[in-house]
Amino acid sequence: MNRKLYFVVGLYIRFKFIMCSFSFSGFMIVMYVFETYLDLRQHTALKLPTLPKTLVGVISQEKFEKSRAYSLDKSHFHFVHEFVTILMDSAILFFGILPWFWKISGGFLPIVGLDPENEILHTLSFLAGLMTWSQITDLPFSLYSTFVIESRHGFNKQTIWMFIRDMLKGILLSVILAPPIVAAIIVIVQKGGPYLAIYLWAFMFILSLVMMTIYPVLIAPLFNKFTPLPDGDLREKIEKLASSLKFPLKKLFVVDGSTRSSHSNAYMYGFFKNKRIVLYDTLIQQCQNENEIVAVIAHELGHWKLNHTTYSFIAVQILAFLQFGGYTLVRNSTDLFRSFGFDTQPVLIGLIIFQHTVIPLQHLVSFGLNLVSRAFEFQADAFAVNLGYAKDLRPALVKLQEENLSAMNTDPLYSAYHYSHPPLVERLRAIDGQDKKTD
């Protein structure tokens, strides 16, 4: 009788696992089909042989052809990468690879003299295996993207040794930082009680502040060299602009982005009265007119002045708290763990399963955040225009578009779903409109 009961229960659990796998695989495939549809629309837009009317006479035909070729190469690569990814993710889910690997990682611990019943050690063993698998499966795509596509279009400046060195540094940082963070999360979940969501959120909030503080000071310099911007007209203009806006600029750096890529950028960071601005050396090289660089900085300072960074940070914290609250509702659900093939309820696995269950909401939230981000970009552009930088911001954006070989033709649905920044055509139109208002 007991054998029959165990057999029936086993069949029931297996049936639930298969149905759950079909359900989540089905959703992943639906999302893959939808996003592939958008990718195909964008691919069609990229194949257009002419510039948008707004960019005719602004972007040279030579740059347009280079941009078109680069974008199409990336698009073809993206199709292959996404297809392989959905195949692997579906196989992992359907064939129960995660629960199998969880058991294997626990079985490895006694071999090296460690306690397999210790959840923290078991979890770290599991993560080490996942990281190894991720590195192996991602490496061919990273190598092709960097040394074929980026090199073909003149962007890649890395040697293979530099690539390997950066990869090893990243792995080493993960080995150093991950264990204490993972251990802390497991302990919090085990001891959190009814206030678990608050404790988890508080820990991640403090961790994000710590990482935002140490990353530019300790981690970023491991990969790039940061040097003070030399004295001269450019430095004086940026400092004058910052002073006029009461921006507490403490340091102004140039980063050697050109050692790895010829893509260009600029950004700012820091808390309270300790703000820093970083310019890519490629940006300085590409913008011959210093006022164009200052206009780009005016745009970035617009984000600060209009509190965009603060609003975004608060939004992320609210979403994190809601996610942790949702996790507390399902973390003790035996049926949920069993439906994914797990006969135990490890903390990390619970978090992974919960992330799978809220994927639909995450897509909606991501779309909403992109809409907000695009609105912020328009506002920052308008801020720079109101400061009198319209005639410099316009050519600066065009120059960045040209030098980075960004897509000139974009599908409206694709850009609305994927882009956190508006396409150049829309930004130029908005800048012209705002400039007319200020005249």
N, C-alpha and C positions, 0 to 999 in steps of 0.2 A: 504493500500500500504506500509506504514512504517513497519507494522508488518511483512509483507512478506520479505521486505528488510532486517530487522534485523534477521529474521529467516535464510535467505540465507547467510548473512554474518556470522552468528553464525555457520552454517553448514560448511562454507568454513574454518573458523578458526579452528573448531574442526577437520576437515579433515587434515589440515596442521599439527596440533598437533600430530594426530595419525601417519601420514606419517613420521614426524620428529622422533617420538618415535620409530617407527619401524626401521628407518634408523640408529639411534644411538644405539638402542638395538641390531640391527643386527651386527654392527661393534663390540660392546662389546662381543657378542657371538662368532664372528669370532676370535677375539683375545683370548677369553677363550679357544676355541677349539684348536687354534694353541699352546698356552702355555700349555694346558693339554697334547697335543701330545709330547711336549718337556719334560714335567713332567713324562710321561709314559716311555719315552726313559731313563730318569735318574733313574726312579724306577727300570727298567730292569737292568741298570748298577749296581745299589746298591745291587741287588740280586745275583750278581756274587759271587761264593763261594771262589774265589782265589784272591790274591793280584796282582796288576800290576807287571810285571817283574822287573821294576825299584825298587820296594819297597820290593821285596822278600829278606829276610835276614836283612832288615832295620827296618821293622815294625813287631812286634811279632804277632803270630797268635791270641793270646788272645786279644790284642788291636784291631786287625782287626775285630774279631767277635763282640766285644763291639761296635766298630764304625759302623759296618754293622747294628746291631740291632737298634742303636740310629738313624741312618740315615733313616732306613725303618720306624721307628715309626714316625719320623718327616714328612716323605713323605706321609704316610697314613693320618696323621692329616692335611697336606697341601691340599690334595685332597678334604676332607670334607669342610675345611674352604673356599676354593675357590669356591666350588659349592654353598654353602650357600650365599656367597658374590655376585656371579653373579645373583642368584635368587632375592636377595633383591634389588640390583642395577637396574635390569631390571624392577622389579615391581614398584619401585619408579619412574622410568622414564615413563613407559607405563601408569600407572594410575594417573599421574600428582600429585604425593604426594608433590613435592616441592612447586608448586604454591598454593596448598591447605594449606600447612603448613605456607607459607608466610602470607596468609590471617589470619590464626588462630593466629599466633604470633602477628600480628597487632591488632587483636581484644582483645588480652589479656591486652594491655597497658592501655586502659581506666579503666579497672577493678582496677588497682593499682594506678590510678590517673595520668597517663602519657599521653603525646600527641601522638596519633597514626600516625599523619602526619609528625612527626619528623623522618626522614629516619635513623638517627644514632640510635635512641632508638629502632625503628622497627627492624633494622638489628641486634642489640645486643640481642633483644628478640628472634629473629629467630635463631641466633647462639647458644644461651643458650639452646633452644630446641634441636637443632642438636647435641650439645655436650652431652646432657642428653641421647638422643637416641643412639649415638655412644658408650657411656659408657655402656649402658644396653646391646646392641647387641654384643659388643666386650668382655664384662666381662667373659662369659662362656668359650670362647676360650682362653683368657689369663689365667684363672684359670686352665684349663685343661693342657695347655702348660707348665705352671710353676709347678703345684703341682702333675701332673701325669707324663708327659713325662720327664721333667727335673729332677724330683725327682727319677723316676724309674731308670735313668741312672747316678745318683749320682752327678748331677750338682746343683740342687736347694738347697740353704741354707736359704731361706727366711721362716719366719713364716707367717701365714695368717695375723697376726696383722701388720707385716712389709709391706706386700703386700698392705693392705688397707691404711696404713699410706702413702706409696709412691703414691698411686693413689690419695688420698686426697690432698697431696702436689702438684701434677700435676694439679689437678682441680683448686686449689687456685691460682697457678701461672697463669693459663689461665684466671681466673677471674680478676687478677690484670693487666696482660699485654695486653690482647686482646682489651678491650674497647678503650684505647687511640690509639692503632695502627689502629683499624678499623675506628675509628672516623677520624683520620688523612687521611686515604686512601679515605674515602667518600668525605671529604672536598677538597682534591686535585683533585679528578675526577670532582667534581661540579665546581671548580674554575680554573681548569687547562688550559682550552682553547686550542689553537693550539699546545702548548708545553707540553701537558699532559703527553706524553710518557716519556719525559725528567724528568719532576717533579716526576712522579711515580718511575722511575728508581733511581733518586737521593735519594728519601726518603728511598727506600728499600736498597740501597747501604749503606747509613748512619746507618740504622737500623741493617743491618747485621754486620757492624763493631762494633756497640754498643753491640749487643748480643754476638759476639765473644769475647768481652772484659769482659763483666760482667758474662757470663755463668760460666767460670771456677772459678771465684772469689766469686760470690754470689749464683749462682744456683746449680752448681754441689755439693758444700759442704752441701747442704740441704739433699742430698741423700747418700753421701759417706764421709768418713773421710780421709783427706789428711794430711799426716805427712812427715816431711823431711826424706830423706833416711839417715840412720845412717852412721856416719863416719866408714870407713873401706876400704878394697881393692876394693869392687865393686864401691863405690862412687869415689874413686881415679881414677879408670880406666875410668869411664864414663866422669869425668871432664877432664882427660888428652886427651881423644878422642875428646871431644867438643873443647878443647883449640887448638888442632892440626888442626882442621878444621875452626878455628876462629868462631865457633858457640857461640853466646852471651848467654850462659847458666846462668840464674840468680837463678833458684830454681830447686831442684830435689826432687820429691815427690814419696811417696808410697801411693797408694789408697787401701782401705780395700775392694776390690772387693769380697773377700771370704765370706763376710757377706751375700751376696746375691747369688753368683754363684761361681763355681770352674773353670769357663772359664777364660782364661788369655789373657792379651794384654799389649801393651805399646803405648804411643802416646806423641806428643809434641804440644805445642801451644804458642801463644804470638806474639806480633808485634815488629818489629824492634830490639832494643837492650834488649828486655825484654822477653826472651824465657824461657820456662819451659818444663821439661820432667817429665812424670808421668809413673811409673811402677806399674802394678797390683801386689799385694802381692802374688797372685797365680802364677804369672810368676817367681818370685824369689823362691817360694817353689818348682816349677816343674823343673826348670833348676838348677841342682846341680852344674854345672860348671859355674862360674861367667863369663868366657869368652864368653859363649853362649849368656848370657844376653847382654853383650857389643856388640856382633855381631848383635843382634836384633836392638840395639840402632844405630849401624853403618848404618844399612839399613834405619832406620827412618831418620837419619841425611842426608842420601843420597837424600831423597826426598827434604830436605831443600836445600842442596848444588846444586842440579840440578834444582832448582826452580819449582818443580812439584806443590807445594802448590800454588804458585803465578799463574802459568799457569792455574790451575784448577779454581782458584778464578776469573781470568779474563774471562775464558770461561763461567762460570756461569753468570757473569755480562752481557756479550754480549747476551746470551740467554734470560736473564731477560728483557733486553732492547728491543729485537726483539719481545718478547711476549707482552710487554706493547704497542709496536707500532702496533702489530696486533689487540690488544684489542681496540685501539682508532678507528680503521677502522670499527668496528662492534658495538660499544657501543650504538650508536643511531639508530640501526636497529630495528624498531618496529616489522617488520615481524619475525625477529629472536626470539625476546622475546615472541611473540604470538605463534610461532611454538612450544615453550616449555610450553605454557599454561599460560603465564604471561600477564596481561593487563596493567601493569606498567613496568617501566624500572629502578629498583633499581640497585645501583652500584654493590653491592656484587653479586646479581643474574647475572648481566652482566659478571662479572669475572668468576663465576661458569660455565655459559653457554659457554663462550669463551674457558675455559679449556676443556670442553667436545668436542668442535669442533676441537681442535688441538691435540686430543689424538693420532691420527696416527703419526703425526710429533714427538710427545713426545716419542713414542716408538722407532722411528728411532734415535732420539737424544740420548736417554738412551743407546741404543746399541752402538752408536759411542763413547759415553763417557766411556763405559765399555772397549772398545778396547783400548782407550787411557790410561785408568787406568791400564790395564794389561801391556801395554808397559812400563809405569812408574815403575811398580813393578819389572819387569825384569831389568830395568836400576838401580834401587836402590839396587837390589841384586848384580849386577855387580859392583856397587860402593863399596859395603862392601867387595867383593872379592878382588878388586884392592887395598884395604887397608890392605889386608892380613888376612881377617877373614873367608876365605872359609871353613877351617876345623872346625870352630866353628859355622858358619851360617848354614851349612848343618845339623848337629845334632840338632841345635836349632829349625829349621823349622820342622824337624821330630818330635821333642819333643812336639812342639805346636800342630802339627797334631794329635799326639797320645792322648795327655791330653785333647784336646777339642773334641776328637772322631769325627773329620771331615771326610767327605766322602773320601775313598781311591780310589774307582772307580768312574769316572765321564764320562758322555756322552759328546762328543766333541761339539755337537750342543747346548746342554743345557748349558754347561759351557761358551761357546762363547756368548750366549744370556744373561745369568744371572750373571755370575761371574765378579766382578770388580778386583779380584785377580786370577792369573793363578793357576791351580791345582798343588799340590805338585810335581807330577811326572815331569811336565814341568819345574818347578822352579829348581828342583835338576839337571835335564839334562842341563839347561842353566848355572847353577853354575859350574858344572863340565867342561863344554865347556869353560867358561870364565877363570876358574882356570888354564886350560891347556895353554891358551894364555899368562897368566902372568908368567908361569914357564920359 
